[in-house]
Each structure stands twice: as C-alpha cells, then as structure tokens.
Amino acid sequence: MSQFLLKTVISALLIAGASELGRRSTIAGALLVSLPLTSLLAIVWLWRDTRDTARIAAFSSEIFWLVLPSLLLFIVLPLSLRLGYGFWTSLGAGTLATIVGYGVMLTLRGA
C-alpha cells in the first residue's frame, strides 16, 4: 500500500469515526474532534517524509497561530443557531468569520 493511500485511509477513518461517535454522544464526539488529531497526523507524516526537526518546529508553531482564528467558527456557529438562524446560514457565517480571522492572522504574521 502506498504511503499516500495509507495516510488517506487512516485520516478518513479518524474523521468518519469522529462523525459516528458524535451521533452517539455529542461530548464524546467533541472530545475526539477537539484533539489535534489532524495536526498530530500531519506532524507524524511530515517527520516520516522529511526527518526535518526545524520544519516540524516551524509547522507546529504556525498551527498554533492558525488555530486561534479557527476558533471563531465555534463561537459564531452556535451563537447564530441560538439566535434562530438556519444551519447553513450559521455555518456560512462561522466559516466566513474564520476566513476573515485567517486573513487577519496571516496579515499580522506577515505571510
């Protein structure tokens, strides 16, 4: 099995597992999703591919700074839903807030 296919299968199984777990228990699903599994997998794959500790250190630092604006989704989405907006409108507003947040953070970081 190629490395890319293995990476894809493992990543897809984690996402599907989190979705299924979330259907059974919102707190258990949220706990699984809140773990930085995507980041951990990406760091492991990067290590396996490059063995470059400086790149991994820079990558993990950039993840930290970009996690901050991504949290806007989890503020705007539930707030919009509680205010009575529909799911897709709320998801769109949360996504838009996150995109704006990314733009601000990338501008501040000088990217």
N, C-alpha and C positions, 0 to 999 in steps of 0.2 A: 504494500500500500504506500503510495507516495506521501511525502511529508505534508504537502498541501491538503490532500484528501483527509489524512489523519487529523490535521488541525481543524478542518471544516467539520468533520464528524463530531469531534469532541466538543467544539464550540456550539454546534447545533443541538447536541444532546443536552448541554447545560441550559440553553435558552428554552428548549422545549420542556425540560424538567422543571424549570422555574415557573413556566406558564401553567403546567399541570398542578404543581404544588400550590400555586396561587388560587386555583379554582377550589381546592380543598380547604385551604387555610390562608386567609389574607396575610396574617402575621408571619407564618412560616414562609410563604412565597416572598413577602417583602424582605425577610431576613436573608434569604438566599440571594435575592437580587441586589440587596444593599452591599453584599460582599463584593469586593473589587475583583470578581472572577475574570471579567474581560481583561482588566489590566494585568492581573496575575498571569493569565494565559499568554497575553501579548509579550509580557516580560520574559516568560519562560521560552516562548518561541524565538524571541529576539536573541536570548542567550544561546539557545541551541544553534541558531543560524550564524551568529557573529562572535560570540565569546568576548564581546567588547564591553567591559565594565563601565567605561566612560560614557558610552552611548546609552547603556541601561540607566545609569545615574541621571543623565540628561532627560531621557524619556520619562522616567518616573517623576522627575521634578516638573516637567511640562504637564503630565497627567494631573498632578496636584492643582496647578493653576487653572486648568481647564475643567476640573470637577466643580470648582466654585460657581461658574456661571451655569453649569448644567443643573445645579440645584434649583434654579428659577423654575424649571418645569414642575418640580414637586411643590412649589409654592403657588404658582399660577393655576395649575390644573385643578387641584382640589378646591381652591378658592372660587374659581369660575363655576365649577359644578355646584358648589353650595349656594352660589348666587343664582342658580337656576338656569345657567346656560347649558346648551346641549353638549353631549360628549365630544363631537367633532369640533365644535366651536371652541370648547375648553381646551382640547388637545392642541388645536391650531394656535390658540393664544399662548399656551405654555411653550410650544415649540418656537413660536416667534420670539417670545421673551428670552428663550435660551439662545437663539441665533443672535439676537441683539447683544446678549450678555457675552457670547463668544467674541463678537466683533469688538466690544469694549475691552475685553481682557486681552485679546490679541493686539489691539492698538496700544494698550498700556504696556504690554510685554515687548513691544517693538518688533512684532513678527511681520 
